[in-house]
Amino acid sequence: MDAQNEFFSLSRFWNLLKYDFNKYRLYYMAIIPTAMLAIGVILWISFPETEQPDGYYAKLGFLPIDSAIYLSPWKKSTYTFFFFLGFILFGITIVGNSFPNLKSSRGMNTLLCLPASTFEKYFSQWLVRLFLFVVLYPIVFKISANLAVDIYLSHKAAEFNNYGVPLSMLPKIGKFELSDLLGNESHSLLSTISLFSLPLLGVSILFAGSIVFKKHNLFLGPLSVLALATAGLLLLKVLPQNKEDYWASDLIEITPHLNFFGTQIPLSMFFGIILTGMGSICCWLLAYFTFKKQEV
């Protein structure tokens, strides 16, 4: 067997994926429906129940409507909070549970005996638990949120008909679009990268923690992410706030924005993307070499 085949074999990797799916079949089959149900329920109880003529939504505790409690209007940007809340919670439960065999000595022995290379075992978990989560979660959230809107409005229309409430009082709840996460940013591509770079770093830390902390990762992993986020916020507090303070030398004249392929972007965003990207890669390398060391 040559060195390349010892490192990675497509047929061997495919067999490893099939083994992993068969072993955790119920988990993989249930995770997406469970996530969709959880997202739908949380949004359902958060949606407003009616809209008053002045444009403000009201929560109907009891009919008639004049007993309603007024709430702020539901905007499409309101989805942002729920999107990242779900990303955090499902990231902890899915990515944080990578390498489940490492949680016990028996599982570790089973993992060592699998006919696959160290890289194949590592890459299968990275692909299924981290990469697919990052790719599929926005799609699952969008489908779940928009289904929840359709079902909710249909339910409220039937309820209004039963109580004789005009259908014009139905709340106006917009459908969720991934582009809504970007707000009104003009440089949308870089905004997208910046928006997801921090969550990617967070789940990368959880992924590495599943090897480093093993069965304690569900506690120590989020704690590590929280510690890093706190350190980042403290760093922002001590950084200078005006461009003159960025450089002590008068020989260097620079603005706080960078021309990136014709787009003016803040230096903080540019370096933030680089640092979080490098941090994610470092987490993946740490996870791989720690896993490799444990297999020796």
C-alpha positions as CSV (number, residue, x, y, z in Angstrom):
1,M,0.0,0.0,0.0
2,D,1.5,3.3,-1.0
3,A,1.8,6.3,1.3
4,Q,-1.0,8.2,-0.4
5,N,-3.4,5.3,0.0
6,E,-2.5,5.0,3.7
7,F,-3.4,8.6,4.2
8,F,-6.7,8.7,2.3
9,S,-8.6,6.2,0.3
10,L,-12.0,7.2,-1.1
11,S,-13.5,3.7,-0.9
12,R,-12.3,3.3,2.7
13,F,-13.6,6.8,3.6
14,W,-17.0,6.0,2.1
15,N,-17.2,2.8,4.1
16,L,-16.3,4.8,7.2
17,L,-19.2,7.2,6.5
18,K,-21.6,4.3,6.0
19,Y,-20.5,2.8,9.3
20,D,-20.9,6.1,11.1
21,F,-24.4,6.6,9.7
22,N,-25.5,3.0,10.5
23,K,-24.3,3.3,14.1
24,Y,-25.9,6.7,14.7
25,R,-28.8,6.3,12.3
26,L,-31.5,7.4,14.6
27,Y,-29.5,10.5,15.7
28,Y,-28.9,11.6,12.1
29,M,-32.5,11.0,11.0
30,A,-34.0,12.8,14.0
31,I,-31.7,15.9,14.2
32,I,-33.1,17.9,11.3
33,P,-36.8,17.3,12.1
34,T,-36.1,18.0,15.8
35,A,-34.3,21.2,14.8
36,M,-37.1,22.3,12.5
37,L,-39.7,21.6,15.2
38,A,-37.7,23.5,17.9
39,I,-37.2,26.5,15.6
40,G,-40.9,26.5,14.6
41,V,-42.2,26.3,18.2
42,I,-39.9,29.1,19.4
43,L,-40.9,31.4,16.6
44,W,-44.6,30.5,17.0
45,I,-44.7,31.6,20.6
46,S,-42.8,34.8,19.6
47,F,-45.0,35.9,16.8
48,P,-47.5,38.7,17.5
49,E,-51.2,37.7,17.4
50,T,-52.8,40.7,15.8
51,E,-52.2,44.2,14.4
52,Q,-53.9,47.3,15.6
53,P,-54.9,50.0,13.0
54,D,-52.0,52.2,14.2
55,G,-49.5,49.6,13.0
56,Y,-48.4,48.2,16.3
57,Y,-48.9,44.6,17.0
58,A,-50.8,43.4,20.1
59,K,-50.8,40.2,22.1
60,L,-54.3,38.9,22.5
61,G,-54.7,37.6,26.0
62,F,-58.5,37.7,25.9
63,L,-61.0,38.9,23.4
64,P,-62.2,41.6,22.8
65,I,-59.1,43.3,21.3
66,D,-59.2,46.4,23.5
67,S,-57.8,44.2,26.3
68,A,-54.6,43.5,24.2
69,I,-51.1,44.2,25.4
70,Y,-49.1,46.2,22.7
71,L,-45.8,44.9,21.5
72,S,-43.2,46.2,19.1
73,P,-43.8,45.5,15.4
74,W,-42.4,42.2,14.0
75,K,-39.7,43.0,11.5
76,K,-37.8,40.7,9.2
77,S,-34.6,41.7,11.1
78,T,-36.2,40.2,14.3
79,Y,-35.2,36.8,12.9
80,T,-31.5,37.6,13.4
81,F,-31.7,37.0,17.1
82,F,-33.4,33.7,16.8
83,F,-31.1,32.6,13.9
84,F,-28.0,33.0,16.0
85,L,-29.6,31.7,19.2
86,G,-30.4,28.5,17.3
87,F,-26.9,28.4,15.8
88,I,-25.4,28.6,19.3
89,L,-27.7,25.9,20.8
90,F,-27.5,23.5,17.9
91,G,-23.8,24.1,17.5
92,I,-23.2,23.0,21.1
93,T,-25.4,19.9,20.8
94,I,-24.2,18.8,17.3
95,V,-20.7,20.1,16.8
96,G,-19.9,19.8,20.5
97,N,-20.8,16.1,20.3
98,S,-18.2,15.3,17.6
99,F,-16.1,12.1,18.1
100,P,-18.7,10.4,20.4
101,N,-16.4,7.3,20.6
102,L,-13.8,9.3,22.6
103,K,-16.2,9.7,25.5
104,S,-15.4,6.2,26.8
105,S,-12.5,3.8,26.8
106,R,-14.6,1.1,25.0
107,G,-15.6,3.6,22.3
108,M,-12.0,4.6,21.9
109,N,-10.9,1.0,21.4
110,T,-13.6,0.6,18.8
111,L,-12.5,3.7,17.0
112,L,-8.8,2.5,17.0
113,C,-9.9,-0.8,15.4
114,L,-11.7,0.8,12.5
115,P,-10.0,0.0,9.2
116,A,-9.4,3.7,8.3
117,S,-6.5,6.1,8.6
118,T,-6.3,8.8,11.3
119,F,-7.1,11.5,8.7
120,E,-10.1,9.6,7.4
121,K,-11.6,9.2,10.9
122,Y,-10.9,12.9,11.6
123,F,-12.2,14.2,8.3
124,S,-15.4,12.2,8.5
125,Q,-16.3,13.9,11.8
126,W,-15.2,17.3,10.4
127,L,-17.3,16.9,7.3
128,V,-20.5,15.5,9.0
129,R,-20.5,17.4,12.3
130,L,-19.0,20.7,11.5
131,F,-19.1,21.4,7.7
132,L,-22.6,20.1,7.1
133,F,-23.9,21.8,10.2
134,V,-22.5,25.2,9.0
135,V,-23.9,24.7,5.5
136,L,-27.3,23.1,6.4
137,Y,-28.3,25.2,9.4
138,P,-29.1,28.4,7.5
139,I,-31.2,26.3,5.0
140,V,-33.0,24.5,7.8
141,F,-33.7,27.7,9.7
142,K,-35.1,29.4,6.5
143,I,-37.4,26.5,5.7
144,S,-38.5,26.2,9.4
145,A,-39.2,29.9,9.8
146,N,-41.1,30.3,6.6
147,L,-43.2,27.2,7.3
148,A,-43.9,28.5,10.8
149,V,-45.1,31.8,9.3
150,D,-47.5,30.1,6.8
151,I,-49.0,27.7,9.4
152,Y,-49.2,30.4,12.0
153,L,-51.0,32.9,9.8
154,S,-53.4,30.2,8.5
155,H,-54.1,29.3,12.1
156,K,-54.7,32.9,13.2
157,A,-57.0,33.5,10.1
158,A,-59.2,30.5,11.2
159,E,-59.2,31.8,14.8
160,F,-60.2,35.3,13.8
161,N,-63.0,33.9,11.7
162,N,-64.3,32.0,14.7
163,Y,-64.2,35.1,16.9
164,G,-65.5,37.5,14.2
165,V,-62.3,39.5,14.1
166,P,-61.6,41.2,10.8
167,L,-58.8,39.5,8.8
168,S,-57.3,43.0,8.3
169,M,-56.1,42.6,11.9
170,L,-53.9,39.7,11.0
171,P,-50.3,40.4,11.8
172,K,-48.0,41.2,8.9
173,I,-45.0,38.8,9.4
174,G,-42.5,38.8,6.5
175,K,-40.7,35.7,5.3
176,F,-37.2,35.1,6.4
177,E,-34.4,35.6,3.8
178,L,-30.7,35.0,4.5
179,S,-29.9,38.4,3.0
180,D,-31.9,39.9,5.9
181,L,-29.0,39.0,8.2
182,L,-26.8,41.5,6.4
183,G,-29.0,44.5,7.1
184,N,-28.2,47.5,4.8
185,E,-24.5,46.8,4.3
186,S,-23.3,47.8,0.9
187,H,-20.3,45.4,0.7
188,S,-22.5,42.3,1.1
189,L,-19.8,39.6,0.4
190,L,-17.4,40.9,3.0
191,S,-20.3,41.5,5.4
192,T,-21.4,37.8,4.9
193,I,-17.9,36.6,5.6
194,S,-17.6,38.9,8.6
195,L,-21.0,37.8,9.9
196,F,-20.3,34.1,9.9
197,S,-16.6,34.2,10.7
198,L,-17.2,34.5,14.5
199,P,-19.8,31.8,14.7
200,L,-17.5,29.6,12.6
201,L,-14.7,30.2,15.1
202,G,-17.1,29.3,17.9
203,V,-18.1,25.9,16.5
204,S,-14.5,25.3,15.5
205,I,-13.6,25.7,19.2
206,L,-16.4,23.3,20.1
207,F,-15.1,20.8,17.5
208,A,-11.6,20.9,18.9
209,G,-13.0,20.7,22.4
210,S,-14.7,17.4,21.6
211,I,-11.2,15.9,21.3
212,V,-9.4,17.9,24.0
213,F,-12.2,17.8,26.6
214,K,-14.0,14.7,25.4
215,K,-17.1,14.0,27.6
216,H,-16.7,17.3,29.4
217,N,-16.9,19.3,26.2
218,L,-20.6,20.2,26.5
219,F,-19.6,22.3,29.6
220,L,-15.9,23.2,28.9
221,G,-16.5,23.9,25.2
222,P,-19.1,26.7,25.5
223,L,-17.1,28.0,28.5
224,S,-14.0,28.3,26.3
225,V,-16.0,30.1,23.6
226,L,-17.5,32.5,26.2
227,A,-14.0,33.2,27.6
228,L,-12.7,34.0,24.1
229,A,-15.6,36.3,23.4
230,T,-15.1,38.1,26.7
231,A,-11.4,38.5,25.9
232,G,-12.3,39.9,22.5
233,L,-14.7,42.4,23.9
234,L,-12.2,43.5,26.5
235,L,-9.6,43.9,23.7
236,L,-12.0,46.2,21.8
237,K,-12.4,48.3,24.9
238,V,-8.7,49.1,25.1
239,L,-8.0,49.6,21.4
240,P,-7.8,53.2,20.2
241,Q,-10.9,54.7,18.8
242,N,-9.6,57.2,16.3
243,K,-7.3,56.8,13.3
244,E,-4.5,59.0,14.7
245,D,-4.0,56.6,17.6
246,Y,-3.6,53.5,15.3
247,W,-0.1,54.5,14.3
248,A,2.4,56.4,16.5
249,S,4.7,57.4,13.6
250,D,3.8,60.5,11.5
251,L,5.6,58.8,8.6
252,I,2.7,56.4,8.1
253,E,-0.5,57.9,6.9
254,I,-3.4,55.6,6.8
255,T,-7.2,55.8,7.0
256,P,-9.3,53.4,9.1
257,H,-10.6,51.9,5.9
258,L,-9.0,49.6,3.3
259,N,-9.6,49.5,-0.4
260,F,-10.4,45.8,-1.0
261,F,-11.0,45.2,-4.8
262,G,-12.6,48.6,-5.1
263,T,-14.6,48.3,-1.9
264,Q,-13.9,50.4,1.1
265,I,-14.0,48.2,4.2
266,P,-13.1,49.0,7.9
267,L,-9.7,47.8,8.9
268,S,-11.3,46.2,12.0
269,M,-13.5,44.1,9.8
270,F,-10.6,43.1,7.5
271,F,-8.3,42.0,10.3
272,G,-11.2,40.5,12.2
273,I,-12.0,38.2,9.3
274,I,-8.3,37.2,9.0
275,L,-7.9,36.5,12.8
276,T,-11.1,34.5,13.1
277,G,-10.3,32.6,9.9
278,M,-6.8,31.8,11.2
279,G,-8.3,30.9,14.6
280,S,-10.7,28.4,13.0
281,I,-7.9,26.7,11.0
282,C,-5.8,26.6,14.2
283,C,-8.6,24.8,16.0
284,W,-8.9,22.3,13.2
285,L,-5.2,21.6,13.2
286,L,-5.2,21.3,17.0
287,A,-8.0,18.8,16.8
288,Y,-6.3,16.8,14.1
289,F,-2.9,16.5,15.8
290,T,-4.5,15.9,19.3
291,F,-6.6,13.1,17.7
292,K,-3.5,11.7,15.9
293,K,-1.6,11.7,19.2
294,Q,-4.3,9.8,20.9
295,E,-4.4,7.1,18.2
296,V,-0.6,6.4,18.4
